[in-house]
Amino acid sequence: MNADELQQLDQNLNWHPCAQMKDYETFKPLVIKSAYDSYIELSNGKKIIDAISSWWCKSLGHNHPLLKKAVLEQIEKFEHVLFAHTTHDTIVQLAQKLTSLSPNLNKVFYAGDGSSAVEIALKMSLHARVLQNQPHRSQFIALKNSYHGETSGALSVSDLTLYKQPYASMLFTPIFIEPAYVDNLDDPLWNDASAHWLKTEKILEQYANTTTAIIIEPIVQGAAGMKIYSADFLSRLASWAKHHAIHIIADEIMTGLGRTGKMLASEYAHIEADFVCLSKGLTSGWLPFSVVLTNDAIYQLFYDDYDRGKAFLHSHTYSGNALGASLALATLTIIETDNLCARARELQTILYAHMKEIADKTHLLHKVRAIGAIVAADFVWGHNEKFNQLLAQRAVEMGALIRPIGNTLYWLPPLNISLQTLVDLKDITLQTLENFKHQ
Ligand SMILES: Cc1ncc(COP(=O)(O)O)c(C=O)c1O
C-alpha cells in the first residue's frame, strides 16, 4: 500500500488521540517507516527529529539495542502471565531497583498507563482513610494548571478545563491551589517562596482535617506548558501536609527517571511522597507500563486476614506485564550506567542556550526556561491553536517533530540525544519560525 492509500484508509477508519479529526484533512498523518535514536523515518525516506520524545516517553530514544535485547530475552522465556499469585525474576529485580529510588518507598503496585497509576494512588489514599476510620478525610487538593491524565479520577484532579469540561458531571471536585511559578531556577522564588506560601497556607488551613491527599506534578507541570514552580514552595507544601497527616501523591509520570536531571523531581524539594506514580520513560516508551510506589505504613493498613475486608482489590489485566517489566528493568539500568541524570543536567544549559538564541533572533518567543532535558518558551502573542498546527506542519517539512502546547513551544528530547542533533533541531526550529516572519 502506498502512503496516499494508507493516509486515506487511516482517515476512513482511525480516530486519533487528542485531535480534531477534521484537521487531518489539511495535515495528513505522517506515515512512519522506522524509528531509531532521536529520529523518526517517514515512508518517503525523510528523517525527522523526535523533539518531544513521542509525548515525553522515549527517554532513551527509539530502538535502543539494549532494550531490544532485554525484551527479546523476556519473549524467549514468556511474554505475559497474570501477575495475581505469580512472580518471576524480572519483576523482582525491577522492584529492587524501583524501591531503591527513595528511602521509604518500598512497595510497588503495577498498572498499564499513567492515568491508571494516578487512579490507583487516589484510591489507595482514600481507601487508607476508610481503613483508618477517618471517612471525613475525603477531600483532594491539587495544583492550578495541573494535568494527571484522562480517566475520571485523574481528570478530576486535573485543572486544564480544555480536557475536562464536557465530562464535568462524572468528575469530583478537588481544591486547587496555585504554586509559586518561577522564571528559571535562578529566580529567587526557587529557594524562597515564603510570601506566596503565607497566602497559600491561609487557604489550606480550612482543609487540614478533611483532606486525604495533595497531588502534584513535582516542579514541572508538563501539559500546562512546561511551567516550572518553586522547589521551596513544594518543600513547604509537603511539610504542611506531613504536619497534618495528609498524603502527598507525586505524579512523576513525566518528570521522573532523569528527565529533570534527578531520578525524581521531588528531590529538588528534598521531599519523599507517600505515593509516587511512574510511567512514560519507565520503559523508555516501549510498552504501556506504570507503577505506584508507596511506603510500608500505607501497605500495612491493607495487610490482614482476607475476611477483615481490607485488601486493595484493584486489578488490571496487564498489571506487572513481563515484557514491560523487562523493558523497565533495562531502562533503569541504562539510566544508571550511562549516568543520564548528569547528562540531563548538562543538556539543561545547552537546550537553554539554543532556545534563547531562537528567542533573541526571532523576537517571537519570551520566558525561556529550562530544567534538565526540558526547555520551553512562550509565544509573544499567546495561544493560537491554528498557528500551533501550522508550525508543527512546517517543522515536519523542515525535519523536526514539534508540537506546541497552548502558548508554549518546547523541546523534550531523548536524554541521550546527540549534541549535533540538538544543533540541527535549533536550526530547524529557528528557520521554521523565521519563515513565518517572512510570509
Ligand atoms: C504528569 C502526567 N500524569 C499523567 C499522565 C497520563 O499518562 P497516560 O497518558 O499514560 O495515561 C500524563 C500524560 O501526559 C502526564 O504528563
The ligand as a Gaussian input file, in Angstrom:
#p B3LYP/6-31G(d) Opt

LIG

0 1
 C        2.027000      14.322000      34.590000
 C        1.190000      13.326000      33.843000
 N        0.412000      12.496000      34.533000
 C       -0.340000      11.557000      33.912000
 C       -0.339000      11.436000      32.541000
 C       -1.188000      10.393000      31.875000
 O       -0.423000       9.340000      31.408000
 P       -1.022000       8.377000      30.265000
 O       -1.169000       9.218000      29.042000
 O       -0.019000       7.281000      30.126000
 O       -2.337000       7.886000      30.772000
 C        0.457000      12.300000      31.784000
 C        0.478000      12.216000      30.316000
 O        0.907000      13.111000      29.619000
 C        1.253000      13.277000      32.457000
 O        2.026000      14.140000      31.792000

